[in-house]
C-alpha cells in the first residue's frame, strides 16, 4: 500500500528541463507527442537540442503542436528539430510504413518513447484487425513499431555508452492496484471481458511484460528497456471515460508536465543503468520501491523459478503481428 501511495503523492522530480544536459545530435521518437505528457516531453527534448519525431495519426494536431512549441522558444535556432511521423497504432497494417518512413530519414534512433495510449474506450471497441482496442493500441501496435525500429536502435547503441539507448514503455498505477494475481488472465486476450477497467489494466501490465522481454532481447547489445507509470495526470487519455470519472479523480490529478518528467527520467537519466534493464519507473522519476511479488514472478521464466507469463504474452503479441512485419 505504501508503494501505491508514493505513486499518488511522489517526491519532487530530480531531472527536469532545468538540469537536463544538451541533447544535440540525439534522435528521438515520442508516440502521441502532440498532446498531454507527450507534448511536454517533446517540448523539453526540443529545447535541449534533440531531433524529435512526433508520431501520431493526426498530422493537423501534430503540426499545430510543433508550431506552438517552436513559438514558445525565444530563439528556435538554438533548439533542436521537430518533425511529424504518421502512426496509427490501432491498425497493424500501417505501422511498417511508419517505421520505414523514419528509417528513410534517419540512420539511428537514440530513444523511443512508447507514450501514446488508449484508456477506457467504449465497451466493444476494437482495432482494424479486430483486437480489443486497449490491447491493440497499448500493446500490439507499440510492440510491432518497436520491433521494426530495433535496427535503428542497434545502430545508435554501437557508438553509445551501454544503457543510453533506450525504449520506454508506459504502464499505470493500475498495474499495482488492479492487475489480477500473476498479471493477467491469458484467456482475456482471446475473449476480452466487457470490463474496460480490466482490459486497460491488462494492457498496462502487458507493457511491463513487453519491456522486460525486450530487455532480454536487446540487453546484450547495450540497449535499455523499461516501463514507467507517468503518474495520475490531467490529460485527454480519459476522454472516453464516463463523465463522472474526471470529476471524481480531479483532486488527485497533476499537471501533464509532471508526467513528462517521469518519462524524461526513464529515457535519459544517468541514474538508470543496465542493471535496471526491464525495470519499472514511477513518478516523477525513480525506481519502483516494491513491485508486487506475483508480477516479478511473472517476469521470470519457468526455468528461472517464475511463471513465464511475460514470455507467453510476448509470444502472443508476436503471433498477432508477425504477418505485418
Legacy VTK file of the C-alpha trace (Angstrom):
# vtk DataFile Version 3.0
C-alpha trace
ASCII
DATASET POLYDATA
POINTS 325 float
0.000 0.000 0.000
2.899 2.339 0.764
4.309 1.905 -2.743
0.950 2.817 -4.255
0.620 5.880 -2.020
4.081 7.073 -3.049
2.981 6.945 -6.694
-0.098 9.044 -5.928
1.926 11.635 -3.988
5.502 11.443 -5.307
8.591 13.370 -4.222
9.907 16.191 -6.419
11.419 15.278 -9.797
15.204 15.085 -9.964
15.526 15.570 -13.754
13.753 18.479 -15.462
14.466 20.971 -18.241
16.464 22.940 -15.671
19.242 20.355 -15.334
18.882 18.250 -18.491
22.182 18.165 -20.430
22.262 19.135 -24.104
20.691 16.534 -26.382
22.191 17.852 -29.619
22.926 15.023 -32.009
20.301 12.747 -30.443
17.292 11.434 -32.376
14.055 10.654 -30.534
10.554 9.377 -31.256
7.663 10.261 -28.954
4.432 8.483 -29.877
1.411 10.611 -29.048
3.799 13.529 -28.848
1.328 16.239 -29.784
-0.826 16.193 -26.652
-0.663 15.696 -22.894
2.509 14.178 -21.492
3.953 13.614 -24.955
3.575 17.292 -25.850
5.508 18.427 -22.779
8.171 15.755 -23.280
8.623 16.734 -26.937
8.963 20.385 -25.905
11.626 19.600 -23.303
13.631 17.459 -25.738
13.394 20.103 -28.483
14.550 22.873 -26.157
17.527 20.686 -25.181
18.597 20.406 -28.817
17.272 16.978 -29.716
15.664 15.999 -33.004
12.174 14.839 -32.078
9.762 12.889 -34.253
6.217 13.392 -33.000
4.359 10.240 -34.015
0.582 10.004 -34.226
-2.408 9.702 -36.506
-3.314 13.393 -36.857
-0.905 15.488 -38.909
-3.000 18.593 -38.274
-2.698 18.229 -34.497
0.996 17.423 -34.763
1.771 20.442 -36.932
-0.210 22.700 -34.600
1.757 21.402 -31.615
5.045 21.765 -33.477
4.209 25.394 -34.277
3.235 26.087 -30.653
6.402 24.525 -29.266
8.629 26.429 -31.667
6.813 29.687 -30.899
7.419 29.154 -27.171
11.198 29.204 -27.655
12.696 32.711 -27.887
15.432 31.537 -30.266
14.362 28.352 -32.112
17.718 28.254 -33.922
19.356 27.331 -30.604
16.961 24.436 -30.100
16.619 21.140 -31.926
14.254 19.923 -34.633
10.634 18.772 -34.641
9.097 16.538 -37.299
5.807 14.723 -37.732
5.753 10.954 -38.220
2.427 9.337 -39.237
1.482 6.452 -36.941
-1.803 4.639 -36.279
-1.183 2.119 -33.516
-4.664 0.603 -33.820
-4.023 -0.584 -37.388
-1.141 -3.053 -37.641
-1.206 -2.929 -41.441
0.018 0.695 -41.417
2.829 0.508 -38.870
5.573 -0.863 -41.119
5.150 2.139 -43.423
5.610 4.457 -40.421
8.813 2.712 -39.380
10.113 2.733 -42.951
9.386 6.446 -43.259
11.503 7.096 -40.180
14.332 4.839 -41.377
14.393 6.602 -44.737
15.210 9.841 -42.909
17.416 8.701 -40.028
20.218 6.176 -39.672
19.796 5.804 -35.911
17.335 6.177 -33.033
18.569 7.032 -29.547
15.352 6.755 -27.516
11.874 5.544 -28.397
9.141 6.655 -26.033
6.058 4.441 -26.437
3.983 7.170 -24.828
0.713 7.007 -26.790
-2.128 5.081 -25.191
-5.828 4.358 -25.025
-7.831 4.405 -21.789
-11.428 3.384 -21.037
-12.624 3.205 -24.641
-16.320 2.357 -25.106
-17.153 -1.289 -24.403
-16.764 -3.399 -27.502
-14.269 -1.089 -29.220
-11.891 -2.991 -31.490
-8.978 -2.230 -33.801
-8.847 -2.596 -37.571
-7.710 -6.202 -37.049
-10.483 -6.906 -34.533
-8.418 -6.846 -31.350
-9.770 -5.265 -28.169
-8.808 -1.604 -28.565
-6.737 -1.160 -25.387
-4.689 -4.244 -26.176
-4.339 -3.262 -29.833
-3.184 0.304 -29.190
-1.230 -0.030 -25.972
0.499 -3.339 -26.658
0.235 -4.811 -30.156
0.837 -1.578 -32.058
3.650 -0.476 -29.757
5.229 -3.948 -29.888
5.268 -4.056 -33.700
6.514 -0.465 -34.025
9.338 -1.193 -31.576
10.377 -4.398 -33.305
10.535 -2.654 -36.663
12.727 0.095 -35.200
15.220 -2.221 -33.495
17.779 -1.877 -36.316
17.832 1.899 -35.794
18.256 1.489 -32.037
21.043 -1.052 -32.587
22.931 1.374 -34.838
22.783 4.036 -32.109
23.919 1.534 -29.477
27.069 0.709 -31.438
28.531 4.152 -30.712
26.827 4.965 -27.392
27.577 4.075 -23.766
25.698 0.964 -22.545
22.216 1.856 -21.329
21.987 5.235 -23.028
19.958 3.923 -25.982
16.516 3.119 -24.621
12.928 2.066 -25.206
10.469 3.493 -22.695
7.061 1.837 -22.339
4.056 3.251 -20.500
2.230 1.490 -17.682
-0.086 2.768 -14.924
-0.618 2.662 -11.186
-3.401 0.206 -12.055
-0.705 -2.410 -12.578
-0.246 -2.293 -8.806
-3.872 -1.814 -7.812
-5.977 -3.661 -10.374
-3.976 -6.335 -12.220
-5.055 -9.852 -11.152
-2.695 -12.211 -9.393
0.060 -13.112 -11.829
-0.515 -10.046 -14.012
-3.235 -11.042 -16.454
-5.669 -13.755 -17.446
-4.385 -15.041 -20.771
-7.918 -16.120 -21.691
-8.884 -12.432 -21.745
-6.728 -11.959 -24.835
-8.940 -14.214 -26.936
-12.222 -13.308 -25.229
-11.957 -9.819 -23.693
-14.398 -9.181 -20.828
-16.960 -6.388 -21.032
-14.980 -4.551 -18.375
-12.878 -1.737 -19.741
-11.071 -1.133 -16.462
-9.864 -4.723 -16.509
-8.937 -4.538 -20.199
-6.970 -1.335 -19.619
-5.141 -2.819 -16.623
-4.293 -5.908 -18.678
-2.773 -3.759 -21.421
-0.737 -1.714 -18.943
0.594 -4.872 -17.293
1.344 -6.091 -20.792
3.542 -3.041 -21.332
5.720 -4.053 -18.396
5.858 -7.608 -19.703
6.958 -6.325 -23.127
9.545 -4.011 -21.574
11.012 -6.904 -19.620
11.048 -9.263 -22.583
12.649 -6.644 -24.813
15.318 -6.144 -22.155
16.199 -9.825 -22.517
16.312 -9.486 -26.282
18.420 -6.340 -26.667
20.165 -6.025 -23.319
23.270 -7.855 -24.597
23.590 -5.086 -27.201
23.611 -2.370 -24.522
20.018 -1.211 -25.060
17.874 -0.438 -22.026
14.134 -1.206 -21.979
11.967 -0.056 -19.065
8.355 0.748 -18.350
7.036 3.661 -16.327
3.911 4.935 -14.654
3.897 8.629 -15.637
1.566 9.476 -12.742
-2.062 10.431 -12.179
-2.407 13.285 -14.629
-4.794 15.746 -16.227
-4.676 14.548 -19.850
-7.128 13.606 -22.572
-6.499 9.899 -22.019
-9.771 9.893 -20.042
-11.690 11.360 -22.980
-13.804 8.203 -23.399
-14.442 7.656 -19.677
-17.820 8.254 -18.039
-18.378 11.957 -17.331
-18.137 11.440 -13.570
-14.643 9.912 -13.722
-12.628 13.162 -14.281
-14.818 14.922 -11.705
-14.086 12.320 -9.016
-10.408 11.945 -9.870
-9.781 15.669 -10.371
-8.418 16.406 -6.868
-5.866 13.600 -7.277
-4.570 14.587 -10.725
-1.380 16.523 -11.512
-0.437 18.681 -14.476
0.590 16.598 -17.500
4.046 18.169 -17.461
4.834 16.240 -14.285
4.323 13.018 -16.200
6.814 14.261 -18.764
9.410 14.399 -16.006
8.774 10.718 -15.245
9.271 9.818 -18.890
12.300 12.101 -19.168
13.988 10.317 -16.264
13.167 6.903 -17.685
14.584 7.869 -21.073
17.631 9.962 -20.190
18.619 9.738 -16.524
22.191 8.613 -15.916
20.968 7.009 -12.689
19.414 4.192 -14.733
21.972 1.590 -15.781
21.924 -1.799 -17.468
21.398 -3.291 -14.011
17.851 -1.882 -14.111
17.010 -3.298 -17.547
13.367 -4.378 -17.673
12.528 -2.429 -14.525
9.580 -0.251 -13.521
9.910 3.528 -13.076
7.421 5.531 -11.004
6.605 9.279 -10.637
8.388 11.602 -11.020
11.456 9.574 -11.937
12.709 6.812 -9.584
12.712 3.047 -9.359
9.577 1.308 -8.117
10.289 0.787 -4.395
8.468 -2.533 -4.015
6.881 -4.187 -7.072
4.323 -6.915 -6.418
5.985 -10.303 -5.941
3.486 -12.070 -8.204
4.345 -9.664 -11.028
8.069 -10.129 -10.519
7.463 -13.879 -10.742
5.566 -13.367 -13.999
8.616 -11.619 -15.482
10.804 -14.663 -14.842
10.795 -17.766 -16.994
9.796 -21.116 -15.534
13.471 -22.116 -15.665
14.284 -19.072 -13.516
11.671 -20.034 -10.946
8.918 -17.768 -12.274
5.644 -18.373 -14.081
6.813 -17.402 -17.569
3.717 -15.295 -18.201
5.626 -12.325 -19.618
7.280 -14.573 -22.163
3.954 -16.161 -23.026
2.394 -12.743 -23.555
5.282 -11.599 -25.715
4.811 -14.735 -27.825
1.127 -13.934 -28.241
1.969 -10.407 -29.429
4.471 -11.841 -31.902
1.879 -14.247 -33.278
-0.711 -11.488 -33.754
1.698 -9.116 -35.508
4.162 -11.270 -37.455
2.259 -11.035 -40.753
2.663 -7.247 -40.656
6.479 -7.249 -40.368
LINES 1 326
325 0 1 2 3 4 5 6 7 8 9 10 11 12 13 14 15 16 17 18 19 20 21 22 23 24 25 26 27 28 29 30 31 32 33 34 35 36 37 38 39 40 41 42 43 44 45 46 47 48 49 50 51 52 53 54 55 56 57 58 59 60 61 62 63 64 65 66 67 68 69 70 71 72 73 74 75 76 77 78 79 80 81 82 83 84 85 86 87 88 89 90 91 92 93 94 95 96 97 98 99 100 101 102 103 104 105 106 107 108 109 110 111 112 113 114 115 116 117 118 119 120 121 122 123 124 125 126 127 128 129 130 131 132 133 134 135 136 137 138 139 140 141 142 143 144 145 146 147 148 149 150 151 152 153 154 155 156 157 158 159 160 161 162 163 164 165 166 167 168 169 170 171 172 173 174 175 176 177 178 179 180 181 182 183 184 185 186 187 188 189 190 191 192 193 194 195 196 197 198 199 200 201 202 203 204 205 206 207 208 209 210 211 212 213 214 215 216 217 218 219 220 221 222 223 224 225 226 227 228 229 230 231 232 233 234 235 236 237 238 239 240 241 242 243 244 245 246 247 248 249 250 251 252 253 254 255 256 257 258 259 260 261 262 263 264 265 266 267 268 269 270 271 272 273 274 275 276 277 278 279 280 281 282 283 284 285 286 287 288 289 290 291 292 293 294 295 296 297 298 299 300 301 302 303 304 305 306 307 308 309 310 311 312 313 314 315 316 317 318 319 320 321 322 323 324
